[in-house]
């Protein structure tokens, strides 16, 4: 069988079936993906480093095992890529920081190890903003949004968003501390999950802010998101903060809205939110109601304090994570990450305690609200991916920054899981991202809601025209 023309955009489940039935081989797929990366990534800059020798070695190993009837998992032979903050044995992990350009881990992060054991082929490490904060280090060429080169790619999992959207990997692993999975998904027309805090191990993952960091998948469909989550989730004895739970199972998920209680706070969804985003959310509500879901009017807990506090909350923890390196090599840090760390180092203990109390209040209020619902509907951000010029102006306005993260950062603080997915396009053709939010441990219902939406819509099937 010849390789399909749209090979690079196949869903992982489609690709898995072709590989397991030996209609195409892992080596053929890997070679095709490496060729596509070589052809396109000189413009897109999504990879921090490509690992062709390792990828082909793993692909040949997968092909040999499959020929012997050994199938490690449905992922056996599928090429993925990882944000450059996941430790990879023998391969540089720099976290978007030139100061760590020669950092070579001796062992894999737990999530990387689990995927390696599942037979995944690693194509390389994906570019990211410095230390997983807002801006790329000045010495690094930022990734380019395949939907529009003048528009934001989302941060901090920028390379994950670009590579997955442009068909340079079949899916990727990212991290989310204030929106860093959800922003790239919204900007690039993708589906991604910020799981419940602790659902996925953080062992071997470069730390930004320990209590806010979440590890999750970035894919092109809710089904692929669940597919990937089922392999990386679960308790890890190396991470004592990981949840004592078993991995999720894919079978048995009902792809419908029937009976789902979907919370909607129309004032929260409209205050300062662009009309195009509001219209996209209304379209989702119609699909939910038309599919048998129950729209329930709710009043969201006030997110202003936790979103206003997020930078200081994160800054203290980031200062701790970078304490040794920053005190010795501060001059090698970029200005944005330096400012975050300096702010964290300067914050008083009393002010930090006030931030923690606000976080506890919001978390308790959100837990109480979710007892009455299955999911809450929200945008990812109040407007579609801004132009670089608009983003630069936002950086000068603290209130504008707060509004940018008001739908994402509060749920890093509270630990509730969120599924980001495409819900439409602007008149200019840029993707619009929405999200479902669930109670803690509710990843299965999130993926059910996502699959139900994607069963009756095609936004997730659209691809950037220049990268077909």
C-alpha positions in Angstrom: 0.0 0.0 0.0 1.3 3.4 -0.9 1.4 6.1 1.8 -1.8 8.2 1.9 -1.5 11.8 0.7 -2.8 13.0 4.0 -0.6 10.7 6.1 0.7 13.6 8.3 -2.8 14.6 9.3 -4.2 11.1 10.1 -5.7 10.7 13.6 -3.6 8.6 15.8 -6.2 5.9 16.0 -6.4 5.7 12.2 -2.6 5.5 11.9 -2.5 2.9 14.7 -4.9 0.6 12.7 -2.9 1.0 9.5 0.4 0.1 11.4 -1.0 -2.8 13.4 -2.6 -4.3 10.2 0.8 -3.8 8.5 -0.6 -1.7 5.7 2.1 0.8 6.3 5.2 0.5 8.4 6.6 2.6 11.3 9.8 3.2 9.3 7.8 4.5 6.3 5.8 6.8 8.5 8.8 8.1 10.4 10.8 8.7 7.2 7.9 10.6 5.8 7.5 12.7 8.9 11.3 13.5 9.1 11.2 14.6 5.4 8.2 16.9 6.1 9.9 18.4 9.1 13.1 19.0 7.0 11.0 20.6 4.3 8.8 22.9 6.4 10.3 23.5 9.8 12.9 25.9 8.4 10.0 28.3 8.2 7.9 27.2 11.2 10.7 26.8 13.7 8.6 24.4 15.8 11.4 22.0 16.8 14.2 22.9 19.2 16.0 19.8 18.0 15.0 16.9 15.7 16.3 13.4 16.6 16.3 11.6 13.3 18.8 8.8 14.2 16.9 8.0 17.4 13.5 8.2 15.6 14.6 5.8 12.9 16.2 3.4 15.4 12.9 3.3 17.4 10.9 2.9 14.2 13.0 -0.1 13.0 12.6 -1.6 16.5 8.9 -1.2 16.3 8.7 -2.6 12.8 10.7 -5.7 13.8 8.5 -6.3 16.9 5.3 -5.9 15.0 6.6 -8.3 12.3 7.0 -10.9 15.2 3.4 -10.3 16.4 4.5 -8.2 19.3 2.3 -5.1 19.8 3.2 -3.1 22.9 0.2 -0.8 22.7 -2.0 1.0 20.1 0.8 3.6 20.0 3.4 1.2 18.8 5.3 2.8 15.9 3.5 6.2 16.1 5.8 9.3 15.9 5.2 12.0 18.5 7.3 14.9 19.8 7.8 16.4 23.2 8.0 20.0 24.6 11.6 20.7 25.5 11.0 20.5 29.2 10.5 16.7 29.4 13.7 14.9 30.3 14.8 12.6 27.5 17.7 10.3 28.3 20.8 11.2 26.2 19.0 14.1 24.5 19.3 17.8 25.5 16.4 19.2 27.5 16.9 22.9 27.7 13.3 24.3 28.6 13.8 27.1 26.0 16.8 28.4 28.0 20.2 28.9 26.5 21.6 28.6 30.0 20.6 24.9 29.8 21.7 24.3 26.2 24.1 21.6 27.3 21.8 19.9 29.9 21.6 16.2 28.9 19.4 14.1 31.3 20.4 10.6 32.3 16.9 9.2 32.4 13.5 9.9 30.8 10.7 11.8 32.5 8.0 9.3 33.6 5.6 10.3 30.8 8.4 9.9 28.2 9.3 6.5 29.7 5.6 5.4 29.6 5.4 6.4 25.9 8.7 4.8 25.1 7.5 1.5 26.7 4.3 1.8 24.6 6.5 1.8 21.5 6.2 5.5 20.6 8.8 6.9 18.1 10.3 10.2 19.3 10.8 12.7 16.5 12.4 15.4 18.6 12.0 18.1 21.2 9.6 21.0 20.5 10.4 24.7 21.0 9.0 26.7 23.9 9.1 30.0 25.7 11.9 30.5 28.1 11.4 28.4 31.3 7.7 28.0 30.2 6.9 31.6 30.9 5.4 34.1 28.4 8.2 35.0 26.0 10.8 33.2 24.0 14.4 33.9 25.0 15.8 36.7 22.7 18.3 34.4 21.2 15.7 31.8 20.1 13.7 32.1 16.8 10.1 31.8 17.9 7.8 29.3 16.2 5.4 30.6 13.5 1.7 30.1 13.6 0.8 28.1 10.4 -2.7 29.8 10.3 -1.1 33.3 10.1 2.5 34.2 10.5 1.7 37.6 12.0 -0.3 36.0 14.8 0.6 34.6 18.2 1.3 30.9 18.5 0.2 30.7 22.1 2.6 30.2 25.0 4.4 28.4 26.4 3.9 25.1 24.4 4.4 27.1 21.2 6.3 24.5 19.3 3.8 21.8 20.3 0.9 23.9 18.9 2.7 24.7 15.6 4.1 21.2 14.9 0.8 19.4 15.7 -1.2 21.8 13.6 1.2 21.7 10.6 1.4 17.9 10.5 5.0 17.7 11.8 4.0 15.2 14.4 0.9 13.2 15.2 0.5 14.6 18.6 2.7 16.1 21.3 3.1 16.5 25.1 2.9 19.9 26.6 2.6 21.6 30.0 0.2 24.2 31.3 0.9 26.5 34.3 -1.4 29.4 33.3 -2.8 28.3 30.0 0.2 26.9 28.2 -1.6 23.9 26.6 -4.8 25.7 26.0 -3.4 28.9 24.4 -1.5 27.0 21.7 -4.5 24.8 21.1 -6.8 27.9 20.6 -4.2 29.7 18.5 -3.6 26.7 16.2 -7.0 25.0 16.0 -6.1 22.0 18.2 -7.5 19.9 21.0 -5.6 19.6 24.2 -6.1 18.7 27.9 -4.9 20.3 31.1 -5.7 17.4 33.4 -6.5 17.5 37.0 -3.4 18.5 39.0 -1.7 15.2 39.9 -3.4 13.1 37.2 -0.2 13.0 35.2 3.2 12.6 36.8 5.5 15.6 36.8 8.6 13.6 37.5 11.5 14.6 35.2 9.6 17.7 33.9 11.4 21.0 34.2 9.6 22.9 36.9 8.1 26.4 36.6 5.7 26.6 39.5 5.1 23.3 41.3 1.6 23.7 42.5 0.4 25.2 39.1 2.2 23.0 36.6 0.2 20.4 34.7 1.3 17.9 32.0 -1.0 17.0 29.2 -1.5 16.0 25.5 -1.9 18.3 22.5 -3.6 16.6 19.6 -6.0 17.2 16.7 -9.1 15.6 18.2 -10.7 14.8 21.5 -10.5 11.1 20.8 -6.7 11.3 20.3 -6.4 13.4 23.5 -8.1 10.6 25.4 -6.1 8.0 23.5 -2.8 9.7 24.6 -4.0 10.5 28.2 -4.8 6.9 28.8 -1.1 6.0 28.4 0.5 8.8 30.4 -2.0 9.2 33.3 -1.8 7.3 36.5 0.1 7.2 39.8 3.8 7.5 39.7 5.8 6.5 42.9 8.5 8.9 41.7 6.1 11.8 42.0 4.4 11.8 45.5 2.0 14.4 44.3 0.5 12.2 41.6 -3.0 11.0 42.2 -3.4 7.4 43.5 -5.5 6.4 40.5 -5.4 3.9 37.7 -5.0 4.9 34.0 -8.1 5.9 32.1 -9.7 3.4 29.7 -10.8 4.4 26.3 -13.7 1.9 25.7 -17.1 2.8 26.9 -17.0 6.5 26.5 -20.4 7.7 25.1 -19.8 10.2 22.3 -23.0 12.2 23.0 -24.2 15.2 25.0 -27.3 13.2 26.1 -27.9 13.9 29.8 -24.8 16.0 30.3 -25.3 19.0 32.6 -23.4 21.9 31.0 -23.0 25.1 33.1 -23.1 28.5 31.3 -22.6 31.9 33.0 -23.5 34.3 30.2 -22.2 37.4 32.0 -18.8 35.8 32.6 -18.8 34.7 28.9 -19.6 38.1 27.6 -17.8 40.6 29.8 -15.0 42.0 27.7 -15.2 39.0 25.3 -15.1 39.7 21.5 -18.4 39.2 19.7 -16.9 36.6 17.4 -16.0 34.5 20.5 -19.5 35.0 22.0 -21.1 33.9 18.7 -18.9 30.7 18.6 -19.9 29.9 22.2 -23.6 30.3 21.2 -23.1 27.9 18.4 -21.6 25.3 20.8 -24.6 25.8 23.2 -27.0 25.1 20.3 -25.1 21.9 19.5 -25.1 20.8 23.1 -28.9 21.4 23.5 -29.6 19.8 20.1 -27.6 16.7 21.2 -29.6 16.2 24.4 -27.4 18.1 26.8 -28.9 20.3 29.5 -27.8 23.9 29.6 -27.8 25.1 33.2 -27.5 28.8 34.0 -24.9 29.3 36.7 -22.9 32.0 38.4 -19.2 31.4 38.2 -17.0 32.2 41.3 -15.2 35.5 40.8 -12.0 34.8 38.9 -10.6 38.3 39.1 -8.5 37.8 42.3 -6.9 34.6 41.2 -6.2 35.8 37.7 -4.8 39.1 39.0 -2.7 37.2 41.5 -1.4 34.6 39.1 1.9 36.2 38.1 2.9 36.8 41.7 1.7 33.4 42.7 3.7 31.8 39.9 6.7 34.1 40.4 7.4 33.0 44.0 7.4 29.4 42.9 9.4 30.1 39.8 12.0 31.9 41.9 12.3 28.8 44.1 12.6 26.5 41.0 15.4 28.7 39.6 17.1 29.6 42.8 20.5 27.9 42.2 20.8 28.7 38.5 19.5 32.3 38.7 21.6 33.4 41.6 24.7 32.3 39.7 23.8 33.1 36.0 21.1 35.8 36.0 22.7 37.6 33.1 22.0 34.7 30.8 18.2 34.9 31.5 15.9 36.8 29.2 14.1 39.9 30.4 10.6 38.4 30.9 11.7 35.4 32.9 14.1 37.6 34.9 11.3 40.0 35.8 9.0 37.1 36.9 11.8 35.7 39.2 12.7 39.1 40.6 9.1 39.8 41.4 8.8 36.4 43.2 12.0 37.0 45.2 10.7 40.4 46.3 7.2 39.3 47.4 6.7 39.2 51.2 5.5 36.1 53.0 2.4 37.9 54.2 1.4 39.0 50.6 2.0 35.4 49.4 -0.3 34.1 52.2 -3.0 36.5 51.0 -2.6 35.0 47.5 -2.9 31.5 48.8 -6.0 32.4 50.8 -7.6 33.8 47.6 -6.7 30.6 45.8 -8.2 28.4 48.5 -11.5 30.4 48.4 -11.8 30.1 44.7 -10.9 26.4 44.7 -13.6 25.7 47.3 -16.2 27.7 45.4 -15.4 25.9 42.2 -15.5 22.5 43.8 -19.0 23.4 45.2 -20.2 24.6 41.8 -19.0 21.4 40.0 -21.0 19.2 42.4 -24.1 20.3 40.5 -22.6 20.0 36.9 -20.8 17.8 34.6 -18.9 20.5 32.7 -18.7 24.3 32.4 -18.4 25.9 29.0 -15.9 28.8 28.5 -13.7 30.4 26.0 -9.9 29.9 26.2 -9.3 33.7 25.9 -11.5 36.7 25.2 -10.3 37.0 21.6 -8.7 34.9 18.9 -4.9 34.7 18.6 -3.8 38.3 18.5 -1.3 39.7 16.1 2.3 40.2 17.4 1.7 43.9 17.5 -1.4 43.6 19.6 0.4 41.2 21.9 3.2 43.6 22.5 0.8 46.3 23.5 -1.0 44.0 25.9 2.3 43.3 27.6 2.3 47.0 28.8 -1.1 46.7 30.4 -1.5 44.6 33.6 -5.3 44.6 33.3 -5.1 43.4 29.7 -2.8 40.6 30.8 -5.2 39.6 33.5 -8.1 39.5 31.0 -6.0 37.3 28.7 -5.6 34.6 31.4 -8.9 35.0 33.1 -10.4 31.8 31.6 -7.2 29.7 32.0 -5.1 30.5 35.0 -7.8 30.2 37.6 -8.0 26.5 36.9 -4.3 26.0 37.2 -4.7 27.5 40.7 -7.7 25.3 41.5 -6.4 22.1 39.7 -9.7 21.5 37.8 -9.2 19.7 34.4 -10.0 21.6 31.2 -10.3 20.4 27.6 -9.5 23.0 24.9 -10.9 22.5 21.4 -11.7 24.5 18.3 -15.2 26.0 18.3 -15.1 28.2 15.1 -13.1 30.6 13.1 -12.9 34.4 12.9 -13.8 36.3 9.7 -10.1 36.5 9.0 -9.8 32.7 9.1 -8.0 32.3 12.5 -9.1 29.5 14.9 -11.3 30.2 17.9 -10.7 28.1 21.0 -13.3 27.1 23.6 -13.0 24.8 26.6 -15.0 22.5 28.9 -14.1 22.5 32.6 -14.9 19.5 34.8 -14.7 18.5 38.4 -11.4 17.1 39.6 -10.8 13.6 38.1 -13.3 14.4 35.4 -11.1 13.8 32.3 -13.4 11.1 30.9 -16.5 13.4 30.9 -14.4 16.2 29.4 -13.3 13.9 26.5 -16.9 12.7 26.1 -18.1 16.3 25.7 -15.2 17.0 23.3 -15.9 13.9 21.2 -19.7 14.7 21.2 -18.9 18.2 19.9 -16.5 16.9 17.3 -19.0 14.3 16.1 -21.4 17.1 15.0 -18.9 19.7 13.9 -15.9 19.9 11.6 -13.8 22.7 13.1 -11.2 20.2 14.3 -10.9 18.8 10.8 -9.8 22.0 9.2 -6.1 22.5 8.4 -4.0 25.6 7.6 -4.2 26.1 3.9 -0.5 26.7 3.4 0.4 23.4 5.1 -1.9 20.8 3.5 
